[in-house]
Amino acid sequence: MSVWAQANAARREQAGPYDRETGSQYIDRLIEAFSPEFLSQSRLWGVDDPRPVFIVGMPRSGTSLVEQILASHPDAYGYGELPDIPKLAKALPARANSIQRWPEVVASLNPELTQQTAMRYLGALMERKRVSAGRLIDKAPMNYHYVGLILTLFPNAHVIWCRRDPRDIGVSIYGENFGLAQKYATDLSDIGFYIRQYARLMRHWQAHLGERMHVCEYEAMVSDPEQQTRALVSAVGLPWDDQCLRYYEDERPVLTPSRWQVRSPIYKAAVQRWKRYGDALNPLIDALGDELEGYDNG
């Protein structure tokens, strides 16, 4: 922990501190732009295509594992972490001929522009690799910011929310060499604050999606892999295939920090890893506050 503190202090000096006010305001803006009224109004604008699967969540929450499991199904293809949804969001002001920025620009969307944007996304997938799979998996965790746009583009898309004990997420983020843009990752208290903002937005999406958003709990997956895997496969509308339990045999390339874990059967060593660090985690735990409700404190 002391070595991580030194490394993160050096990165913080290089990248600068995390701006909590701006981060919180961005979540406010997303919730306001993608209000229940807008999501209801736009629900029939997009492309009626059930193939897209979006796996979202905090980094280090099990998204790579979930993608590897689903991508091992013979009728699914995993594209990895794609930049296309954020790119499309960034391009919306120009395409809508609007002076509004993201996310306020979604007020300028209409059925024609929505369908054009959806087809650009599908076209980008096929340019990477043209496949005939019934499910096309985009495993960019930070797409949690764009769930409202995803639902507008693809009303029948499958959204998987990967959840994990936020203390384990916090420890894993603090000890990982993230890009300099992830300024929150260099301070335990900032990580806790960031997780709270993320959870606030995810609850907004979940309130609209209900059971259409499948929640995959990392701890439950580790505790009962077969039952949770069957539920996961069913949630994306695929028939069961035993290969999904042997996901670690799939030799598809994995470029995330979890690349070695997904080559092994599910193991329990990473559950409650946070307990090893004692009082050093107090800044994280204090910042998380009531986000820890429902998690084992023993």
Phi, psi and omega in degrees: 000322180293324178291318176300320180298318179295315181296316181290327176297320178295318180293323180294323178296325181282317187266338184094168183282161175281135180266098184295320183298316179295319179298316180293320179295326178296318177297318177303316182294320178298315181296322179289317182294317181259062179289162175305325180294315180294316181297325178287318181297323188264007190293341180252012183279330192276195182267128182279079184227117183276000186289321185295134175235126181243121179257118185232164179152179174293150169306144177073024181257003179106012183295323179294321178297314181297318178297317182298320179297310182292321182291343177281350176288138184295344180250027178224151177226130180262119180270354183081202181274109184259147179267004195289320180296312176300323179297317179295321178297317180295328183275351186300317180304316180292318182290330179270359183053049185238148175273354179285146179265172173289138003265358183300336182297343181297341176296342179270357180292151173218171183304319183295310181294324178299313181292323177298317181293319178299318181291329175296321178296311180298322178296322178296323177297312183293331176293326178289310176199121179277115181230160180254014183297150179282346178224130182244116193257125175247111185251061175258104186307321185287358172296357175299336175293337192245017182301322178299318177294318179303315181293328178290319180288318186227086184298341179253017176294156177257126181246123178251121178259112179272122179240152180204156176312119185297339176290320177291322175299314182299315179299315183294321178294316183298327182266006183254149182270077180282167178295158183297338180291337180275070188294331180296338189286356185261002184216129185298319179294320177295323178299314178299317178298315181299316180298321179296320179292318177301314181296325179298317179291319181296324177294328176296312179297317183296325179298329179276319186279326184061228183288350177291338173267116180273123179266122179250107180276123181303316183295322178291322178298319180290323183287321183220076187301317185293313180298315181291324178293319177298318179296322180295312181297318179296323183297331179263009172077027178253150174288156182294143173218129184298339181298336180294337175277349178245039183304330184289349177276346181287127184261019177299147181293138176232123189249008182270171177300345180268016188299330181276325181298321184283358173269002183237154172301159181301135180228163188257000188297335184271356178281130182056036175298331184302335184295340183290345193252000171053221185294344180298339181269002183305320178300321178293311183296318178297319182290330180288326177054232186284000173293348179272355179299133181093353178257149183291127177255005184285000000 
